[in-house]
Amino acid sequence: MKETRGNNHNQKSYSADDLAEAIYSVNRHAKTASNPKFLYHLKKCSLTKMLEEGKARKIGLQFSDHPHHSFQQSDVLIECGKYTFHIPPCKGDFDQLPHLGHLSKNVRNPASRIPLSKAKKRLMLYTGIKEEKEEPRNKPQSTRKYYKPTFTRLGESYPYTEWKK
């Protein structure tokens, strides 16, 4: 991941709802992506910038549905326009934010049908982050010669003459 923040003349002004809709699309696709690392990074940087600009606000802490390495884990609930998101908390969040308990199954984000490519482009323009294309890793070539399997009938010995060469 290459994080280069460009000049402000490249950054476009988006409304909180436009950005939240893009974050929702990126977050939804990241859950099933083969390499979600960049998508989650883009989400976190976008939310952090929105918090700094006052386009989003922290509501409180909630218990995570999927704690990482512990029995219980809390996430920060962030409200952006009509959408709400969770991000990992900072140390100060535990002192400053109220704990809201468990997630409510009745609260849902509104449906959005923005394509992932458009959402990524919008958030990359907003944050100034660029995606690095990962080069495919080549498998090391095996140095062993391939021998066809030889099958023998039950009770017959295996012809080892090919191996002894």
C-alpha positions as CSV (number, residue, x, y, z in Angstrom):
1,M,0.0,0.0,0.0
2,K,1.4,3.3,-1.0
3,E,0.0,6.2,0.9
4,T,0.8,9.4,-0.9
5,R,-1.3,12.4,-0.1
6,G,-1.4,14.7,-3.1
7,N,-2.0,18.4,-3.3
8,N,-5.4,19.7,-2.5
9,H,-6.1,20.7,-6.1
10,N,-6.5,17.0,-7.0
11,Q,-9.0,16.4,-4.2
12,K,-12.6,16.8,-5.0
13,S,-15.2,18.1,-2.6
14,Y,-17.8,15.4,-1.7
15,S,-20.8,15.5,0.6
16,A,-20.8,13.3,3.7
17,D,-23.6,11.1,2.2
18,D,-21.5,10.6,-1.1
19,L,-18.5,9.6,0.9
20,A,-20.5,7.4,3.3
21,E,-22.1,5.6,0.4
22,A,-18.7,4.9,-1.1
23,I,-17.3,3.7,2.3
24,Y,-20.4,1.4,2.6
25,S,-19.6,-0.1,-0.8
26,V,-15.9,-0.6,-0.1
27,N,-16.7,-2.1,3.3
28,R,-19.2,-4.5,1.8
29,H,-16.8,-5.7,-0.9
30,A,-13.9,-6.0,1.5
31,K,-15.6,-8.7,3.5
32,T,-15.4,-11.1,0.5
33,A,-12.3,-9.8,-1.3
34,S,-9.3,-12.0,-1.8
35,N,-7.0,-9.2,-0.6
36,P,-9.1,-6.9,1.6
37,K,-6.2,-5.1,3.2
38,F,-6.2,-2.0,0.9
39,L,-10.0,-1.7,1.1
40,Y,-10.0,-1.7,4.9
41,H,-7.1,0.8,4.9
42,L,-9.0,3.0,2.5
43,K,-12.1,2.8,4.7
44,K,-10.2,3.7,7.9
45,C,-8.3,6.7,6.2
46,S,-11.6,8.0,4.8
47,L,-13.4,7.8,8.1
48,T,-10.4,9.4,9.9
49,K,-10.4,12.3,7.5
50,M,-14.1,12.8,7.7
51,L,-13.9,12.9,11.5
52,E,-11.1,15.6,11.2
53,E,-13.3,17.6,8.9
54,G,-16.4,17.3,10.9
55,K,-18.3,15.3,8.2
56,A,-18.6,12.3,10.6
57,R,-18.8,11.9,14.4
58,K,-18.0,9.2,16.9
59,I,-21.2,8.0,18.7
60,G,-19.8,5.5,21.2
61,L,-18.3,2.0,21.7
62,Q,-20.0,-1.2,20.9
63,F,-19.1,-4.9,21.5
64,S,-17.8,-6.5,18.3
65,D,-19.6,-9.4,16.8
66,H,-16.3,-11.0,15.8
67,P,-13.7,-10.3,18.5
68,H,-10.1,-10.9,17.2
69,H,-8.0,-12.5,19.9
70,S,-10.1,-11.9,23.0
71,F,-13.4,-12.9,24.5
72,Q,-14.8,-9.4,24.1
73,Q,-13.7,-6.5,21.9
74,S,-15.2,-3.1,21.5
75,D,-15.3,-1.0,18.3
76,V,-16.0,2.7,17.8
77,L,-19.4,3.4,16.2
78,I,-19.1,6.3,13.7
79,E,-22.1,8.1,12.1
80,C,-21.6,9.6,8.6
81,G,-24.8,11.0,7.1
82,K,-27.3,8.2,6.9
83,Y,-24.7,5.4,7.5
84,T,-22.9,4.0,10.5
85,F,-19.6,2.2,10.5
86,H,-17.2,0.5,13.0
87,I,-13.5,1.0,13.3
88,P,-11.0,-0.1,15.9
89,P,-10.8,2.2,18.9
90,C,-7.8,4.4,20.0
91,K,-6.7,4.5,23.6
92,G,-8.5,7.8,24.3
93,D,-11.8,6.4,22.9
94,F,-12.3,4.3,26.0
95,D,-12.1,7.4,28.3
96,Q,-14.1,9.8,26.1
97,L,-16.9,7.7,24.6
98,P,-19.9,6.0,26.2
99,H,-20.2,2.2,25.9
100,L,-23.5,1.4,24.1
101,G,-23.4,-2.4,24.7
102,H,-24.1,-5.0,22.1
103,L,-24.9,-4.3,18.4
104,S,-28.6,-3.9,17.6
105,K,-29.8,-6.3,14.9
106,N,-32.6,-3.8,14.0
107,V,-30.3,-1.0,12.9
108,R,-29.2,-1.3,9.3
109,N,-27.5,0.9,6.8
110,P,-29.5,2.0,3.7
111,A,-29.0,-0.1,0.6
112,S,-26.5,1.3,-1.9
113,R,-25.7,0.1,-5.4
114,I,-22.5,2.1,-6.2
115,P,-19.9,-0.1,-8.0
116,L,-16.7,-0.9,-6.2
117,S,-14.5,0.8,-8.8
118,K,-16.4,4.1,-8.6
119,A,-16.4,3.9,-4.8
120,K,-12.7,3.2,-4.7
121,K,-12.0,6.1,-7.1
122,R,-14.1,8.5,-5.0
123,L,-12.4,7.6,-1.8
124,M,-8.9,7.6,-3.3
125,L,-9.5,11.1,-4.7
126,Y,-10.8,12.2,-1.4
127,T,-8.0,10.8,0.7
128,G,-5.1,11.1,-1.8
129,I,-4.2,7.4,-1.3
130,K,-3.1,5.4,-4.3
131,E,-3.3,1.7,-4.7
132,E,-0.2,-0.3,-5.5
133,K,-0.7,-3.2,-7.8
134,E,0.8,-6.3,-6.3
135,E,3.0,-8.3,-8.6
136,P,2.1,-11.9,-8.9
137,R,4.6,-14.1,-7.1
138,N,6.1,-16.8,-9.2
139,K,6.3,-20.3,-7.8
140,P,9.8,-21.7,-7.5
141,Q,10.5,-24.2,-10.2
142,S,11.0,-27.8,-9.0
143,T,14.4,-29.2,-9.7
144,R,13.2,-32.8,-9.5
145,K,12.5,-34.7,-12.6
146,Y,8.9,-36.0,-13.0
147,Y,8.5,-39.7,-13.3
148,K,5.2,-41.3,-14.5
149,P,3.6,-43.5,-11.9
150,T,4.1,-47.2,-12.5
151,F,1.4,-49.5,-11.4
152,T,2.0,-53.2,-10.7
153,R,-0.3,-56.0,-10.0
154,L,-0.7,-57.2,-6.4
155,G,2.2,-59.3,-5.4
156,E,4.5,-58.2,-8.2
157,S,7.7,-56.3,-7.4
158,Y,8.3,-52.7,-8.5
159,P,10.8,-52.2,-11.4
160,Y,13.5,-50.0,-9.7
161,T,15.7,-49.9,-12.7
162,E,14.6,-46.4,-13.8
163,W,15.6,-44.9,-10.4
164,K,19.1,-46.4,-10.3
165,K,20.3,-44.6,-13.4
